[in-house]
Amino acid sequence: RFHHHDHPGEEGNPTSYSEALSARPETELIAAADRDPRRLKAFTERYGIQKVYASAEEMLRTERPDIVAVCTNTATRADVTCLAVECGARAIVTEKPMAHTLEEADRMVEACRDAGVPLSCGCISTTHPSFARAKEIVDADGIGEMLSIEASGPGAQHQNWAYFLDGQPAWVIGSGDEPARESGSAEFRGDGLMVTDDGLSVHFRKGGPAVRLTGTAGEILHAGNYMPWTLQKDVDSGHHRIEWPWPGVQLSQAGGAAIDGLNDVMECLAGNLDEPKNSGRRVAMALEVEVALKQSAARGGQRVELPLVDRSAGLEYDWHR
């Protein structure tokens, strides 16, 4: 039988957590909760599961599942995640965005950390195995000493840069933010700089790539979400920089992120991974950086120190989030 997680780079659809869970031989899809009876009916017809609930709390307290996928709207995601931990969940995956406020993100990260529960937040390209390959190249000095990271934005909903940090964000400067949009989103839409406590600079530039990792002896580029990676290395004592073949699985299509995110938490449970690539800790970091960039831009580019004191600060997203 074909199992999606065994074929990175060939995932395609499905993209739902329920499909990803049902496709793995070592997991059993046992229950679902949704306030919409039509969705529960469709779930039952698709998977043959009769244990369906109108209340997430009732499902969690009754079924006490090992793995929980939290696909609620953003407003309730922190509460459901913490409740899942309380009810004995061993691993949790969520949809994006992770949370509205820093306080909500803090609660999710702390609850999972204290209970030893791996938390992956969002079906995004960062969950793909090619990101792990890119980090292996960086960690092995494959592009020399890391000089800087560039990304099109901080992207708390879809961040590609936090996975490559060793240090913690120390301060930011932001400029050119745009007014909130009719969709309800007030996410940062400007340019900015973030510097970590170990001196690494991360540049956020409108029109920039998904992520660019620049070192003293080469560069790794992920030009756009779900676009292939390119690797360039210096030759002739640094006088020329040429493109090298990508040494591993490529990211070449959208889809499969639910499979990859689930696979990360399963690898954590097996003791093969310290934390998911798009872990709650990293997404919470991106959220705080994005909030700080907005504050800096609103103050005319004033430097904002991290961590932020006001944990009630946060972001609004598109109405459907």
Kinemage of the C-alpha trace (Angstrom):
@kinemage 1
@onewidth
@group {chain A} dominant
@subgroup {mainchain}
@vectorlist {calphas} color= white
{ca arg a 1} P 0.000 0.000 0.000
{ca phe a 2} L 1.179 3.535 -0.785
{ca his a 3} L 1.716 5.601 2.378
{ca his a 4} L 2.107 9.306 1.706
{ca his a 5} L 4.651 9.952 4.450
{ca asp a 6} L 7.002 7.371 2.900
{ca his a 7} L 7.206 9.352 -0.344
{ca pro a 8} L 8.373 12.927 0.369
{ca gly a 9} L 8.205 15.058 -2.741
{ca glu a 10} L 5.356 12.936 -4.142
{ca glu a 11} L 2.664 13.785 -1.604
{ca gly a 12} L 0.183 15.840 -3.616
{ca asn a 13} L -3.207 15.633 -2.008
{ca pro a 14} L -4.633 14.824 0.522
{ca thr a 15} L -4.171 17.936 2.589
{ca ser a 16} L -6.487 17.298 5.562
{ca tyr a 17} L -5.285 16.001 8.911
{ca ser a 18} L -8.067 13.413 8.989
{ca glu a 19} L -6.884 11.993 5.672
{ca ala a 20} L -3.251 12.069 6.824
{ca leu a 21} L -4.164 10.261 10.048
{ca ser a 22} L -6.292 7.629 8.330
{ca ala a 23} L -3.534 6.915 5.785
{ca arg a 24} L -0.870 5.950 8.343
{ca pro a 25} L -0.708 2.245 9.242
{ca glu a 26} L 0.199 2.894 12.886
{ca thr a 27} L -2.664 5.333 13.610
{ca glu a 28} L -6.390 4.797 13.879
{ca leu a 29} L -8.837 7.606 13.266
{ca ile a 30} L -11.351 7.209 16.083
{ca ala a 31} L -13.469 10.361 16.490
{ca ala a 32} L -14.235 13.901 15.344
{ca ala a 33} L -15.939 16.998 16.728
{ca asp a 34} L -17.616 19.813 14.795
{ca arg a 35} L -20.450 22.216 15.530
{ca asp a 36} L -21.770 21.742 11.975
{ca pro a 37} L -23.833 18.528 11.714
{ca arg a 38} L -23.398 18.499 7.932
{ca arg a 39} L -19.633 18.247 8.317
{ca leu a 40} L -19.978 15.471 10.878
{ca lys a 41} L -22.248 13.591 8.477
{ca ala a 42} L -19.711 13.987 5.669
{ca phe a 43} L -16.924 12.817 7.994
{ca thr a 44} L -18.887 9.724 8.992
{ca glu a 45} L -19.634 8.897 5.348
{ca arg a 46} L -16.003 9.389 4.309
{ca tyr a 47} L -14.277 7.488 7.126
{ca gly a 48} L -16.958 5.229 8.583
{ca ile a 49} L -16.387 6.723 12.048
{ca gln a 50} L -19.489 6.807 14.249
{ca lys a 51} L -17.959 8.552 17.270
{ca val a 52} L -18.753 12.149 16.375
{ca tyr a 53} L -19.421 15.016 18.749
{ca ala a 54} L -20.781 18.550 18.593
{ca ser a 55} L -18.383 19.551 21.389
{ca ala a 56} L -14.595 19.310 21.230
{ca glu a 57} L -14.447 19.196 25.033
{ca glu a 58} L -16.849 16.267 25.205
{ca met a 59} L -14.872 14.384 22.571
{ca leu a 60} L -11.520 14.995 24.269
{ca arg a 61} L -12.747 14.052 27.748
{ca thr a 62} L -14.597 10.963 26.489
{ca glu a 63} L -12.206 9.550 23.881
{ca arg a 64} L -8.882 10.849 25.284
{ca pro a 65} L -7.081 10.478 21.928
{ca asp a 66} L -3.291 10.170 21.680
{ca ile a 67} L -3.010 12.529 18.701
{ca val a 68} L -5.256 15.567 18.270
{ca ala a 69} L -5.687 17.774 15.199
{ca val a 70} L -7.030 21.205 16.190
{ca cys a 71} L -8.712 22.697 13.132
{ca thr a 72} L -11.004 25.170 14.871
{ca asn a 73} L -11.086 28.863 14.114
{ca thr a 74} L -8.273 30.879 15.637
{ca ala a 75} L -10.277 32.245 18.566
{ca thr a 76} L -10.635 28.854 20.280
{ca arg a 77} L -7.391 27.199 19.190
{ca ala a 78} L -5.405 27.923 22.362
{ca asp a 79} L -8.157 26.676 24.664
{ca val a 80} L -8.688 23.451 22.701
{ca thr a 81} L -4.944 22.792 22.492
{ca cys a 82} L -4.486 23.196 26.248
{ca leu a 83} L -7.562 21.057 26.911
{ca ala a 84} L -6.146 18.324 24.665
{ca val a 85} L -2.976 18.308 26.767
{ca glu a 86} L -5.075 18.136 29.937
{ca cys a 87} L -6.924 15.138 28.481
{ca gly a 88} L -3.719 13.232 27.856
{ca ala a 89} L -2.893 13.956 24.208
{ca arg a 90} L 0.626 12.822 23.328
{ca ala a 91} L 0.970 14.932 20.154
{ca ile a 92} L -0.933 17.876 18.667
{ca val a 93} L -1.142 19.409 15.204
{ca thr a 94} L -3.085 22.588 14.502
{ca glu a 95} L -4.199 24.637 11.563
{ca lys a 96} L -2.797 28.120 10.965
{ca pro a 97} L -2.677 30.769 12.280
{ca met a 98} L -1.591 29.524 15.693
{ca ala a 99} L -3.264 32.195 17.842
{ca his a 100} L -4.384 35.811 17.954
{ca thr a 101} L -2.348 36.989 20.944
{ca leu a 102} L 1.038 36.351 22.462
{ca glu a 103} L -0.650 35.202 25.665
{ca glu a 104} L -2.574 32.511 23.764
{ca ala a 105} L 0.589 31.345 22.006
{ca asp a 106} L 2.452 31.325 25.339
{ca arg a 107} L -0.207 29.089 26.892
{ca met a 108} L -0.075 26.624 24.011
{ca val a 109} L 3.717 26.405 24.028
{ca glu a 110} L 4.009 26.156 27.807
{ca ala a 111} L 1.272 23.530 28.195
{ca cys a 112} L 2.831 21.319 25.514
{ca arg a 113} L 6.390 21.880 26.747
{ca asp a 114} L 5.545 21.044 30.350
{ca ala a 115} L 3.754 17.844 29.320
{ca gly a 116} L 6.372 16.823 26.741
{ca val a 117} L 3.815 17.027 23.919
{ca pro a 118} L 5.147 17.881 20.421
{ca leu a 119} L 3.127 20.713 18.856
{ca ser a 120} L 3.138 21.516 15.127
{ca cys a 121} L 1.219 24.647 14.127
{ca gly a 122} L 0.074 24.909 10.531
{ca cys a 123} L 0.059 23.022 7.246
{ca ile a 124} L 2.821 24.997 5.553
{ca ser a 125} L 5.857 24.313 3.392
{ca thr a 126} L 8.236 24.494 6.393
{ca thr a 127} L 7.033 21.030 7.421
{ca his a 128} L 8.485 19.535 4.213
{ca pro a 129} L 11.558 17.269 4.535
{ca ser a 130} L 13.539 19.555 2.210
{ca phe a 131} L 13.661 22.165 4.993
{ca ala a 132} L 15.462 19.660 7.203
{ca arg a 133} L 17.945 19.078 4.372
{ca ala a 134} L 18.533 22.818 4.051
{ca lys a 135} L 19.239 23.077 7.781
{ca glu a 136} L 21.620 20.122 7.628
{ca ile a 137} L 23.601 21.957 4.944
{ca val a 138} L 23.721 25.106 7.070
{ca asp a 139} L 24.698 23.236 10.239
{ca ala a 140} L 27.489 21.427 8.361
{ca asp a 141} L 28.899 24.786 7.187
{ca gly a 142} L 27.871 23.930 3.640
{ca ile a 143} L 27.549 27.636 2.858
{ca gly a 144} L 30.142 28.780 5.393
{ca glu a 145} L 29.242 30.909 8.375
{ca met a 146} L 25.673 32.179 8.233
{ca leu a 147} L 25.625 35.918 7.585
{ca ser a 148} L 21.942 36.723 7.203
{ca ile a 149} L 18.463 35.458 6.433
{ca glu a 150} L 16.015 37.181 4.101
{ca ala a 151} L 12.273 36.573 3.831
{ca ser a 152} L 9.296 38.302 2.245
{ca gly a 153} L 7.780 38.897 5.683
{ca pro a 154} L 7.666 37.629 9.274
{ca gly a 155} L 4.590 35.585 8.388
{ca ala a 156} L 3.225 34.247 11.671
{ca gln a 157} L 0.756 32.313 9.500
{ca his a 158} L 3.447 30.979 7.183
{ca gln a 159} L 6.987 31.567 8.376
{ca asn a 160} L 9.981 29.964 6.693
{ca trp a 161} L 12.811 31.656 8.603
{ca ala a 162} L 12.449 30.797 12.320
{ca tyr a 163} L 13.433 27.173 11.696
{ca phe a 164} L 16.971 28.321 10.838
{ca leu a 165} L 17.595 30.362 13.993
{ca asp a 166} L 19.880 29.214 16.774
{ca gly a 167} L 19.494 32.352 18.896
{ca gln a 168} L 16.446 34.242 20.146
{ca pro a 169} L 15.016 37.447 18.619
{ca ala a 170} L 16.495 40.443 20.480
{ca trp a 171} L 15.079 43.519 18.726
{ca val a 172} L 13.298 44.667 15.576
{ca ile a 173} L 12.855 47.760 13.426
{ca gly a 174} L 9.885 47.994 11.054
{ca ser a 175} L 8.666 50.489 8.464
{ca gly a 176} L 6.082 50.925 5.728
{ca asp a 177} L 3.290 48.883 7.272
{ca glu a 178} L -0.073 49.100 5.533
{ca pro a 179} L -3.519 49.800 7.038
{ca ala a 180} L -5.742 46.892 8.010
{ca arg a 181} L -7.495 45.363 5.022
{ca glu a 182} L -11.210 44.943 4.359
{ca ser a 183} L -10.782 41.199 4.881
{ca gly a 184} L -10.076 41.921 8.555
{ca ser a 185} L -6.357 41.120 8.373
{ca ala a 186} L -3.993 43.501 10.167
{ca glu a 187} L -0.902 41.401 9.508
{ca phe a 188} L 2.393 43.227 8.911
{ca arg a 189} L 2.837 44.338 5.299
{ca gly a 190} L 6.021 46.386 5.448
{ca asp a 191} L 9.790 45.990 5.556
{ca gly a 192} L 11.846 45.243 8.633
{ca leu a 193} L 14.926 43.967 10.360
{ca met a 194} L 15.204 41.532 13.255
{ca val a 195} L 18.470 40.809 15.065
{ca thr a 196} L 18.966 37.797 17.335
{ca asp a 197} L 20.836 37.665 20.620
{ca asp a 198} L 23.709 35.900 18.834
{ca gly a 199} L 23.993 38.652 16.226
{ca leu a 200} L 22.251 37.132 13.193
{ca ser a 201} L 20.256 39.561 11.039
{ca val a 202} L 16.933 38.578 9.485
{ca his a 203} L 15.682 40.963 6.786
{ca phe a 204} L 11.996 41.146 5.873
{ca arg a 205} L 11.490 42.704 2.440
{ca lys a 206} L 8.339 43.092 0.377
{ca gly a 207} L 8.885 41.137 -2.819
{ca gly a 208} L 11.612 39.063 -1.192
{ca pro a 209} L 11.907 35.274 -1.401
{ca ala a 210} L 10.216 32.780 0.897
{ca val a 211} L 13.632 32.414 2.513
{ca arg a 212} L 17.230 33.120 1.511
{ca leu a 213} L 20.107 31.834 3.659
{ca thr a 214} L 23.341 33.689 2.908
{ca gly a 215} L 26.698 32.466 4.160
{ca thr a 216} L 30.330 33.380 3.743
{ca ala a 217} L 30.793 30.606 1.162
{ca gly a 218} L 27.422 30.128 -0.489
{ca glu a 219} L 23.690 30.624 -0.467
{ca ile a 220} L 20.502 28.583 -0.192
{ca leu a 221} L 17.380 30.024 -1.829
{ca his a 222} L 13.734 29.030 -1.535
{ca ala a 223} L 12.287 31.569 -3.956
{ca gly a 224} L 8.626 31.099 -3.119
{ca asn a 225} L 6.339 28.866 -1.110
{ca tyr a 226} L 6.370 25.346 -2.597
{ca met a 227} L 9.024 26.297 -5.150
{ca pro a 228} L 12.225 24.212 -5.533
{ca trp a 229} L 15.379 24.990 -3.560
{ca thr a 230} L 18.596 26.173 -5.167
{ca leu a 231} L 22.076 25.835 -3.684
{ca gln a 232} L 25.058 27.958 -4.686
{ca lys a 233} L 28.608 27.474 -3.431
{ca asp a 234} L 31.833 29.410 -3.836
{ca val a 235} L 34.668 27.866 -5.835
{ca asp a 236} L 38.160 29.020 -6.792
{ca ser a 237} L 38.839 30.374 -3.293
{ca gly a 238} L 35.645 32.393 -3.373
{ca his a 239} L 36.187 34.089 -6.721
{ca his a 240} L 33.165 32.408 -8.311
{ca arg a 241} L 29.805 31.203 -7.057
{ca ile a 242} L 28.080 28.410 -8.987
{ca glu a 243} L 24.848 26.462 -8.628
{ca trp a 244} L 25.133 22.945 -7.236
{ca pro a 245} L 22.593 20.124 -7.576
{ca trp a 246} L 20.173 20.056 -4.658
{ca pro a 247} L 21.300 17.135 -2.457
{ca gly a 248} L 18.010 15.578 -1.490
{ca val a 249} L 14.251 15.624 -1.869
{ca gln a 250} L 12.903 18.769 -3.537
{ca leu a 251} L 9.890 20.888 -2.714
{ca ser a 252} L 8.090 21.122 -6.028
{ca gln a 253} L 4.343 21.286 -5.413
{ca ala a 254} L 1.684 22.503 -3.039
{ca gly a 255} L -0.108 19.933 -0.931
{ca gly a 256} L 1.056 17.343 1.526
{ca ala a 257} L 1.763 19.718 4.408
{ca ala a 258} L -0.734 17.953 6.685
{ca ile a 259} L 1.117 14.715 5.975
{ca asp a 260} L 4.495 16.318 6.724
{ca gly a 261} L 3.320 18.100 9.891
{ca leu a 262} L 1.823 14.892 11.239
{ca asn a 263} L 4.986 13.025 10.316
{ca asp a 264} L 7.042 15.492 12.373
{ca val a 265} L 5.078 14.874 15.572
{ca met a 266} L 5.215 11.127 14.941
{ca glu a 267} L 8.998 11.389 14.580
{ca cys a 268} L 9.074 13.268 17.899
{ca leu a 269} L 7.095 10.498 19.583
{ca ala a 270} L 9.543 7.963 18.157
{ca gly a 271} L 12.477 9.907 19.603
{ca asn a 272} L 13.901 10.805 16.180
{ca leu a 273} L 13.184 14.551 16.315
{ca asp a 274} L 13.551 17.078 19.118
{ca glu a 275} L 10.691 19.280 17.941
{ca pro a 276} L 8.590 19.683 14.782
{ca lys a 277} L 10.073 21.924 12.092
{ca asn a 278} L 7.062 24.249 12.337
{ca ser a 279} L 6.820 23.863 16.098
{ca gly a 280} L 4.581 25.961 18.287
{ca arg a 281} L 7.689 27.525 19.810
{ca arg a 282} L 8.922 28.749 16.425
{ca val a 283} L 5.510 29.962 15.280
{ca ala a 284} L 5.057 31.841 18.580
{ca met a 285} L 8.452 33.436 17.943
{ca ala a 286} L 7.332 34.554 14.472
{ca leu a 287} L 4.089 35.945 15.904
{ca glu a 288} L 5.980 38.030 18.462
{ca val a 289} L 8.387 39.351 15.825
{ca glu a 290} L 5.470 40.293 13.565
{ca val a 291} L 3.647 42.105 16.377
{ca ala a 292} L 6.864 43.956 17.296
{ca leu a 293} L 7.445 45.000 13.676
{ca lys a 294} L 3.963 46.485 13.556
{ca gln a 295} L 4.627 48.396 16.766
{ca ser a 296} L 7.946 49.679 15.447
{ca ala a 297} L 6.427 50.837 12.165
{ca ala a 298} L 3.605 52.603 14.023
{ca arg a 299} L 6.264 54.511 16.008
{ca gly a 300} L 8.112 55.690 12.917
{ca gly a 301} L 10.698 52.907 12.837
{ca gln a 302} L 11.631 53.007 16.513
{ca arg a 303} L 13.638 50.031 17.730
{ca val a 304} L 11.499 47.601 19.754
{ca glu a 305} L 13.179 45.287 22.242
{ca leu a 306} L 12.125 41.671 22.676
{ca pro a 307} L 10.504 39.913 24.383
{ca leu a 308} L 7.469 42.202 24.465
{ca val a 309} L 6.103 42.994 27.892
{ca asp a 310} L 2.452 43.233 26.857
{ca arg a 311} L 1.419 39.639 26.141
{ca ser a 312} L -2.131 40.698 25.247
{ca ala a 313} L -0.757 42.157 22.001
{ca gly a 314} L -1.537 40.191 18.867
{ca leu a 315} L -2.796 40.128 15.292
{ca glu a 316} L -6.096 40.010 13.489
{ca tyr a 317} L -6.401 37.729 10.473
{ca asp a 318} L -8.766 37.370 7.547
{ca trp a 319} L -12.373 36.966 8.651
{ca his a 320} L -12.477 33.225 7.819
{ca arg a 321} L -9.535 32.482 10.130
